[in-house]
Amino acid sequence: MQATLLTGGLHFGEGPRWRDGRLWFSDFYDHAVKSVDASGVVSLERAIDDQPSGLGWLPDGRLLVVAMHQRKLLRVDRDGVRVHADLSAVATYHANDMVVDAQGRAYVGNFGFALDEALAERGVEGVLADHPTARLARVDPDGSVHVAADDLHFPNGCVITPDGRTLIVAETLAMRLTAFDVAPDGGLSNRRVWAELGMRAPDGICLDADGHVWVANAIAPECVLVAPGGRVVATVQTNQPCYACMLGGADRRTLYAMTAPSSVAAVVSMTRSGHIVQARVETPGAGRP
């Protein structure tokens, strides 16, 4: 299946979330949270004094935004933007994607090291073979920060199943999805490989009602639907490498994908070549985000 263009003109779109009839997303190098409607009209929702990444909402409707360079989780209150949590004790490099559960707990990933510099020095194969691991942060509703899991290979997109009992995280540099059981207090246990992805680098992910996961492949122009274990159920071809995805629309059967010519900051920060593409799929979205 081939995705079609919804809108362009982005630097680098990430963290797509479906809410209130619109697709919300971060545009890194515009330092902005934006949204787009079904006709492709983009609106500025909030300017951020940093590169924004993961998005989510507290139970009372306040927006949470990951500030990548500051390694902070920001909260948008009625009277302005506040620091919800400082992630620097857990995140060892840029903070990135996250998922927020029904209680308002946020699970936030981070790079773990300077990825662009390492790629320039050693190439993709060198980075895959040898890189520092990172920790996944858990931010409780009161803003306290905890280590949710450690020794992860670039923890990136996360989803939580509809019953709230399983968290799945994309380990981009391990080419796999990893699952954990979620305790009532938000603690993670029973770590296990949910899917091996071969030579696909999972970036953003989203869950469907069949319990399958859509995976944005950061090293190829595709978004793939995988079953537990890694069997590919469906493939949507995109026009550029794919960095994030979300199921939305009134019936949650529209797959939205964020694409760009590259993830290298020196490239995409200087151009507006990022796109949002879309495709209709059989099974609706489920769980969080």
Backbone torsions as a table, in degrees:
resi	resn	phi	psi	omega
1	MET	NA	138.1	-179.3
2	GLN	-105.8	127.8	176.3
3	ALA	-73.3	154.8	177.3
4	THR	-115.0	156.3	-175.9
5	LEU	-73.9	129.7	171.0
6	LEU	-95.4	-49.7	178.9
7	THR	-159.3	161.0	178.2
8	GLY	-131.2	-159.5	176.9
9	GLY	79.6	15.5	178.4
10	LEU	-94.7	154.9	168.1
11	HIS	-75.3	-67.1	-179.6
12	PHE	-153.9	106.7	-178.4
13	GLY	-86.2	139.0	178.8
14	GLU	-146.6	169.3	172.3
15	GLY	57.6	41.1	-178.7
16	PRO	-64.2	138.1	179.7
17	ARG	-140.8	135.9	177.8
18	TRP	-92.1	123.0	-179.5
19	ARG	-156.2	134.5	174.7
20	ASP	53.6	41.1	174.6
21	GLY	76.8	12.8	180.0
22	ARG	-138.2	156.6	173.1
23	LEU	-95.0	115.3	176.2
24	TRP	-91.9	148.8	179.2
25	PHE	-161.9	163.4	173.8
26	SER	-99.0	142.5	170.7
27	ASP	-117.6	102.1	-169.8
28	PHE	-44.6	-58.6	-165.6
29	TYR	-92.4	1.3	163.4
30	ASP	-92.6	-5.0	-178.8
31	HIS	51.2	50.6	-171.8
32	ALA	-148.4	145.6	166.1
33	VAL	-96.2	128.7	-176.7
34	LYS	-126.6	171.6	170.3
35	SER	-141.2	161.3	-179.9
36	VAL	-138.8	142.7	177.9
37	ASP	-94.9	-179.6	-173.8
38	ALA	-65.5	-19.0	179.7
39	SER	-91.7	-3.4	178.4
40	GLY	95.2	8.2	179.1
41	VAL	-82.0	122.1	-176.2
42	VAL	-95.6	137.7	177.3
43	SER	-123.5	144.5	173.2
44	LEU	-81.4	123.2	178.6
45	GLU	-96.4	-40.1	-177.5
46	ARG	-163.8	128.3	171.3
47	ALA	-81.7	140.8	-177.3
48	ILE	-125.7	135.8	-178.9
49	ASP	-82.7	57.2	-178.8
50	ASP	175.8	-177.9	169.2
51	GLN	-85.9	116.6	176.2
52	PRO	-80.9	150.0	176.4
53	SER	-132.5	-105.7	-175.3
54	GLY	-61.5	145.6	179.1
55	LEU	-124.8	152.5	174.7
56	GLY	-170.8	176.2	-178.0
57	TRP	-133.0	140.9	171.3
58	LEU	-72.4	162.7	-179.8
59	PRO	-57.4	-27.1	179.5
60	ASP	-86.0	4.5	174.5
61	GLY	95.8	-2.5	178.6
62	ARG	-74.8	138.4	-176.7
63	LEU	-79.5	137.1	170.5
64	LEU	-110.0	137.6	-178.0
65	VAL	-134.0	130.2	174.4
66	VAL	-78.8	124.5	173.5
67	ALA	-96.1	109.5	-166.4
68	MET	-64.3	-55.9	-173.4
69	HIS	-72.4	-38.4	178.5
70	GLN	-70.8	-17.0	-174.4
71	ARG	53.4	53.7	178.9
72	LYS	-132.5	156.2	171.2
73	LEU	-105.6	118.1	-177.8
74	LEU	-96.3	151.0	178.6
75	ARG	-124.4	129.3	179.8
76	VAL	-94.2	103.1	175.9
77	ASP	-90.2	172.6	179.8
78	ARG	-62.2	-30.2	-176.1
79	ASP	-102.4	13.9	175.4
80	GLY	137.4	-173.3	-176.4
81	VAL	-94.5	130.5	179.3
82	ARG	-122.2	157.7	172.3
83	VAL	-80.5	117.2	178.0
84	HIS	-83.6	-36.9	-179.2
85	ALA	-161.2	146.0	173.5
86	ASP	-99.1	118.0	-174.4
87	LEU	-94.0	0.1	-168.1
88	SER	-65.8	-21.5	177.9
89	ALA	-74.9	-17.1	-179.3
90	VAL	-111.5	-44.7	-177.6
91	ALA	-81.8	121.5	-177.3
92	THR	-92.0	-6.4	171.4
93	TYR	-153.8	-161.5	-174.1
94	HIS	-48.0	131.0	170.1
95	ALA	-73.6	153.3	-177.2
96	ASN	-137.8	-117.1	-170.1
97	ASP	-78.6	165.8	178.6
98	MET	-157.7	168.2	169.3
99	VAL	-134.1	143.9	179.7
100	VAL	-115.0	128.3	-176.5
101	ASP	-86.0	-179.4	-174.8
102	ALA	-65.7	-22.7	179.4
103	GLN	-89.9	-5.8	-178.7
104	GLY	93.5	11.4	174.0
105	ARG	-80.9	135.2	-179.6
106	ALA	-110.8	133.6	174.1
107	TYR	-109.0	119.5	-169.8
108	VAL	-124.0	128.5	176.9
109	GLY	-90.9	175.3	174.4
110	ASN	-155.9	162.9	-175.5
111	PHE	-64.8	-42.4	-175.7
112	GLY	90.5	-22.6	-179.3
113	PHE	-167.2	173.1	-178.2
114	ALA	-78.1	91.5	-171.7
115	LEU	-64.2	-49.4	-176.4
116	ASP	-59.0	-42.9	-179.9
117	GLU	-65.0	-41.3	179.5
118	ALA	-65.4	-39.8	177.8
119	LEU	-63.4	-40.8	-179.7
120	ALA	-65.2	-35.1	-177.2
121	GLU	-81.6	-40.1	-168.2
122	ARG	-123.0	-7.3	-179.7
123	GLY	75.8	171.9	-175.9
124	VAL	-61.6	-46.7	-177.1
125	GLU	-63.1	-39.2	178.8
126	GLY	-65.4	-40.6	179.3
127	VAL	-67.7	-43.1	179.1
128	LEU	-61.0	-35.9	-176.5
129	ALA	-75.5	-29.1	-173.7
130	ASP	-152.8	113.3	178.5
131	HIS	-158.8	154.5	175.7
132	PRO	-68.6	148.8	173.2
133	THR	-89.1	176.1	-175.1
134	ALA	-141.6	168.3	179.5
135	ARG	-108.8	146.0	172.9
136	LEU	-91.0	128.4	179.9
137	ALA	-92.6	145.2	169.1
138	ARG	-116.9	125.2	177.4
139	VAL	-109.8	116.2	179.2
140	ASP	-77.3	164.4	-176.0
141	PRO	-56.7	-25.6	178.6
142	ASP	-83.0	3.0	178.4
143	GLY	90.1	-3.0	178.0
144	SER	-70.8	144.2	-173.4
145	VAL	-113.1	135.5	-177.2
146	HIS	-136.2	155.3	171.4
147	VAL	-81.2	115.0	179.3
148	ALA	-83.2	-38.3	179.6
149	ALA	-160.5	151.7	179.5
150	ASP	-124.9	178.4	176.6
151	ASP	57.8	41.9	178.0
152	LEU	-101.7	145.1	-176.6
153	HIS	-94.0	84.0	-178.3
154	PHE	62.8	69.6	178.3
155	PRO	-63.2	127.1	-169.3
156	ASN	-129.0	-121.8	-178.6
157	GLY	-60.9	145.1	179.7
158	CYS	-133.5	150.0	170.9
159	VAL	-134.1	155.7	174.4
160	ILE	-123.9	132.3	-177.8
161	THR	-66.3	158.7	-175.3
162	PRO	-56.5	-30.3	179.2
163	ASP	-81.5	-2.3	178.2
164	GLY	73.7	10.1	-171.3
165	ARG	-103.1	-7.0	179.6
166	THR	-135.6	132.9	172.8
167	LEU	-112.1	133.5	176.8
168	ILE	-118.4	129.6	-178.9
169	VAL	-121.9	139.5	174.5
170	ALA	-81.5	120.6	171.0
171	GLU	-97.5	93.2	-169.9
172	THR	-56.4	-45.6	-173.7
173	LEU	-86.9	-2.4	171.4
174	ALA	-102.3	-3.0	178.9
175	MET	56.8	46.0	-178.4
176	ARG	-154.3	164.3	169.3
177	LEU	-108.0	135.7	-177.1
178	THR	-121.7	136.1	-177.0
179	ALA	-112.5	152.8	175.1
180	PHE	-137.1	149.7	166.0
181	ASP	-78.1	142.3	179.7
182	VAL	-108.0	121.2	178.3
183	ALA	-79.3	163.4	178.5
184	PRO	-55.6	-29.3	178.9
185	ASP	-89.5	6.1	178.8
186	GLY	92.2	-6.1	178.2
187	GLY	-66.1	149.2	-179.4
188	LEU	-108.6	141.8	179.2
189	SER	-151.1	178.0	176.8
190	ASN	54.1	52.9	178.5
191	ARG	-63.5	137.0	-178.3
192	ARG	-157.7	156.2	174.9
193	VAL	-76.2	122.7	178.9
194	TRP	-88.4	-38.2	178.2
195	ALA	-158.1	132.5	167.9
196	GLU	-89.3	135.7	-170.3
197	LEU	-113.7	9.1	-179.4
198	GLY	64.6	-131.1	179.7
199	MET	-96.7	44.3	172.2
200	ARG	-114.7	130.5	-179.0
201	ALA	-100.1	103.9	-175.6
202	PRO	-74.5	128.4	176.1
203	ASP	-108.2	-103.6	174.2
204	GLY	-76.3	151.9	179.3
205	ILE	-140.5	158.6	171.3
206	CYS	-148.1	159.1	-170.5
207	LEU	-109.5	143.6	174.5
208	ASP	-110.7	174.3	-172.8
209	ALA	-72.4	-11.1	173.9
210	ASP	-87.6	-1.0	-177.3
211	GLY	82.1	15.5	175.3
212	HIS	-96.2	161.4	-176.4
213	VAL	-121.0	126.9	170.0
214	TRP	-80.3	132.7	-175.8
215	VAL	-122.0	121.2	171.5
216	ALA	-79.1	120.7	-177.5
217	ASN	-91.9	110.0	-173.8
218	ALA	-72.2	-8.8	-178.5
219	ILE	-118.2	16.2	177.6
220	ALA	-158.1	156.8	-179.8
221	PRO	-82.7	72.3	-177.8
222	GLU	-160.3	156.3	169.5
223	CYS	-128.0	124.0	-173.2
224	VAL	-117.2	144.8	176.0
225	LEU	-98.8	122.6	-176.5
226	VAL	-121.6	146.9	175.3
227	ALA	-93.5	164.5	174.4
228	PRO	-52.2	132.7	-175.8
229	GLY	100.7	-27.8	174.8
230	GLY	114.6	-0.1	177.9
231	ARG	-62.6	131.6	179.5
232	VAL	-81.9	120.0	-177.4
233	VAL	-91.0	-36.5	-178.3
234	ALA	-157.0	157.0	177.9
235	THR	-134.9	132.4	171.7
236	VAL	-111.9	121.4	177.8
237	GLN	-81.2	134.1	178.1
238	THR	-113.4	169.4	-174.3
239	ASN	-86.0	-11.8	-178.9
240	GLN	-148.6	169.1	171.7
241	PRO	-51.2	146.4	-169.4
242	CYS	-111.2	127.7	-172.2
243	TYR	-114.5	-13.8	178.6
244	ALA	-164.6	158.2	-178.3
245	CYS	-150.4	158.4	178.9
246	MET	-158.1	140.5	173.2
247	LEU	-92.7	125.6	-177.9
248	GLY	-148.4	-156.2	-172.3
249	GLY	86.8	169.0	-176.3
250	ALA	-57.5	-33.7	180.0
251	ASP	-105.8	6.1	-179.0
252	ARG	57.0	31.3	177.9
253	ARG	-112.8	13.7	171.6
254	THR	-101.2	121.6	176.5
255	LEU	-90.1	118.7	175.4
256	TYR	-101.4	136.2	-179.6
257	ALA	-131.1	137.0	178.0
258	MET	-96.3	125.1	-177.9
259	THR	-127.7	159.1	177.4
260	ALA	-160.2	160.6	-179.4
261	PRO	-69.2	-20.0	-176.6
262	SER	-165.3	166.2	171.1
263	SER	-106.3	1.8	-178.0
264	VAL	-74.3	124.1	-173.6
265	ALA	-57.5	-41.4	-177.4
266	ALA	-63.4	-22.6	179.2
267	VAL	-88.3	-58.0	-170.4
268	VAL	-78.6	-20.0	177.1
269	SER	-71.3	-18.9	-176.5
270	MET	-98.1	-7.4	-178.3
271	THR	-131.7	164.8	173.3
272	ARG	-117.1	67.6	-177.2
273	SER	-108.0	4.3	179.2
274	GLY	-76.2	145.1	-176.9
275	HIS	-127.0	160.6	160.7
276	ILE	-116.1	122.6	178.4
277	VAL	-115.2	164.8	-174.8
278	GLN	-144.7	155.9	176.6
279	ALA	-153.0	145.8	175.9
280	ARG	-85.9	135.4	-177.9
281	VAL	-126.3	168.0	-172.7
282	GLU	-78.1	-39.0	-170.0
283	THR	-109.9	132.7	-177.6
284	PRO	-73.4	166.7	177.5
285	GLY	-71.8	161.0	179.9
286	ALA	-153.8	164.1	175.7
287	GLY	69.6	-155.4	-179.0
288	ARG	-125.4	145.5	4.9
289	PRO	-74.9	NA	NA
